[in-house]
């Protein structure tokens, strides 16, 4: 059973930065892909960033140029570097891993951006 644990959330002023981490455990295999999602107050959960096993990345239009997804395979960790944060980035951020054929979710970490 794969476990994903996020950390790094918090309260930050608009224009600031945060780095989220997601540590994976419980699998002998590297994931096919890792994702960061977020769910803001009263909103549906949305996909923010993706990184594939091959290292390809993809971003939601709303975060392009501000957020960067990366990974450290030796540490079984995926990161989300968030710069130039805006109040509308306020959300619970979730890590998701695709270990064929199953998807796993982390418990989420709260990010609050004050204006």
Buried (B, 14 or more C-beta within 10 A) or exposed (E): EBEBBBBBBEEBEEEBEBEBBBBBEEBEEEBBBBBBBBBBEEEEBEEBBBBBBEEEEBBBEEBEEBBBBBBEEEEBBBBBBBBEBBEEBBBBBBBBBBBEEEBBBBEBBEBBBEE
